């Protein structure tokens, strides 16, 4: 997923915008991320040592276009 919503203030966040937050803000926002379309809880995964880029992910509801685009629809 490229974008998520911070459910505290309904702000759309990209990975770049999320990573620019302070450590304290990230910890608060991480618990309040939701999918842009189906509104299920989303999660942040930081860049891994083996080269995987940071991303957002979620267990999307059936029919969610955000999940279908990355093959994670449930």
ZAMARGU-4260 file (C-alpha; in steps of 0.2 Angstrom, whole numbers, plus 5000, padded with zeros to 4 digits):
<rodrens>
0) 5000/5000/5000 | 5007/5017/4996 | 4995/5027/5006 | 4986/5025/5023 | 4976/5036/5034
5) 4980/5042/5052 | 4963/5039/5060 | 4967/5052/5073 | 4966/5066/5061 | 4961/5058/5045
10) 4977/5063/5037 | 4983/5053/5022 | 5001/5047/5024 | 5014/5041/5012 | 5029/5031/5018
15) 5040/5046/5015 | 5029/5057/5026 | 5027/5044/5039 | 5046/5042/5040 | 5048/5061/5042
20) 5038/5061/5058 | 5048/5062/5075 | 5050/5045/5084 | 5037/5050/5097 | 5024/5054/5083
25) 5028/5038/5074 | 5024/5028/5089 | 5007/5036/5091 | 5003/5036/5073 | 5008/5018/5071
30) 4994/5012/5082 | 4981/5022/5072 | 4984/5018/5054 | 4970/5012/5043 | 4968/5007/5024
35) 4963/5021/5013 | 4948/5011/5006 | 4942/4997/5017 | 4947/5006/5034 | 4955/4990/5042
40) 4970/4992/5053 | 4986/4995/5043 | 5004/4992/5049 | 5021/4999/5045 | 5036/4988/5041
45) 5053/4997/5042 | 5066/4994/5029 | 5074/4977/5032 | 5093/4972/5032 | 5090/4961/5017
50) 5085/4976/5007 | 5066/4976/5007 | 5059/4994/5007 | 5048/5001/5021 | 5030/4999/5017
55) 5012/4998/5024 | 5002/4982/5024 | 4985/4976/5030 | 4973/4961/5029 | 4961/4970/5018
60) 4942/4965/5016 | 4936/4956/5001 | 4935/4968/4986 | 4947/4981/4993 | 4956/4989/4978
65) 4971/4993/4989 | 4973/4974/4994 | 4970/4968/4976 | 4984/4978/4969 | 4997/4969/4980
70) 4988/4952/4981 | 4984/4953/4999 | 4965/4953/4998 | 4957/4942/5011
</rodrens>
